[in-house]
Amino acid sequence: MLSHKIYKLLCYLAAIANIALVLEIIVNVALPARSRVATDLLISPCMANIVLAVLLIMGVAKRMPSFIRVFLIFMYVQIVFLLLVAVYTYRLVVHGRHELRMAAHGACMLIALFGLEAMIASGGLKAVLSEYTPLQEGTVMFQPLV
């Protein structure tokens, strides 16, 4: 089992890699696309990925488990969506549309990537939840009288 500090570091690295890969997709795939519909379909999930990667960074840095949970839920929804895309494209490949083979393989690789990010984020969530939060200066603690 990895230590909590390593999980936090992995959360930061996964979020930064997520942002970098999404920016790469926007610049090299979404913007040069000839179809306006394809561009619109790619831009909104990419922006959601960037926003939620920032939420993951903030959640780990500020010890906010709700932000990490939102990131996890989004990753699971993306995995389910990509599973549906992979099954659909493989059905088309089986029925003779071999030009979609790369799209189907890309969807499978993204499923693995998002699954890995979800596993890292769940470890980061456990690390944040198990951490002792020091009391702020000026906090009043009431102790029962015996």
N, C-alpha and C positions, 0 to 999 in steps of 0.2 A: 504494500500500500504506500502510495506517495504521501509525503508530508503535506501539511496544509499550505506552507509557503510555496511549495512547488506547484500545487494546484492553482494558487493565486497567480503565480508567474505564467503558468500555462493559459489561464483565462485571459491575461493581458496579451500574450502572444497570439492566441486564437482570435481575439477581437481585432488586433492590428492586422493580422493576415486576412481576416474577413473583409476589413475595410479596403485593404490593398487589392484583393482579388475582385471585389465588387467594382472598384474604380477602374480596374483593368477591363472588366466586362462592359462597363458603360462606355469607355473610350474606344475600345476595339470592336465591340459587337453592336451595342445599342445605337450609338450615334451614326455609324456608317450604314446602318440598315436602310434598305431602299423603301421598305414599307413603313408607313406611319403607324400602322396597327402594331407591327412587331416592336417598334421603338416604344410605343406606349405600354405594351405588355411587359417589356423588360425594365423600363425605368422605375416603375412603382415598387416592385419587389426589391430592386437594388437599393433604392432610397430607404426602404424599410429595414433592409439588412444593415445599412450604415448607421441608422438611428439606433437600432437595437444593439449593435456592437458597441456604440458609445454608452448605451445604458448598461451593458455588461461591465465595461470599464468603470463606470461610476458606481455600480452596485458593489463591485469588489473593493474599490478604493474607499468608499464611504460606508462600507458594511451595511448595505441595504439589500436584504434578501429578496424583496419584492421585485426589484429590477432584474435580478438574476432569474427569478421565476418567469417573468415576462419573456426574457430572452429564450429560456428553455421551451416555453409553450410555442413561441414562434418557430424555433428550430424543429420541433415535432410536427407542427403544421406543414412546414416546408418539406420535411421528409415524406409525409403522407402525399402531398401534392406531387412530389417528384416520383414517388412510387407509381402513382397513376399515370404520369407522363411516360415513364419507362415502360410500363405494361402496354400502353397505347402505341408507342413507337415500335416496340418489339412486335406487336400484332401487325403493324403495317409492314415491317421488314419481312416477316414470315409470309405475308401475302404478296410479296414481290416488289416492294418499294425499298430497294437496297440503299438508296441515297440517304435514308434516315438512320442508317446503322451508327454513324458517328454521334448523332443526337441521342440515341438510346444509350450508347456507352457513356456519353457525357452525363446523362441523367443518373446513371448508376454510380459514377464517380462522385457526383455531387451528393448523392444519398450517403455515401461513405464519409465524405467530408463533413456534412452536417451532423451525421451521427457521432463522429469524433468530437465535433464542437459541443454537442449536447452532453456527451460523457464528461468532457472537461468542465463544462459549466456546472454540471451536477456535483462534481467534486469540489468546485469553487464554492458552490452553495453550502455544501457540508462544512467546508473550511470556515466560511463566514459565520455560519450558525454555531459552530463549536468554539469560536473564539471568545475569549473573555473580554468584555468591553469595560474599560476602566471608567470609573465614575468621574464626572466632570467636577471641576473645582466649584465649590459652593453647594454641592448636592447635600441635602439633608436626609439622613437615614433614620428612620424610627425603629427602635428596638423595643420589644415588649418588656414591660416591667415584671420582674419575678417576685 
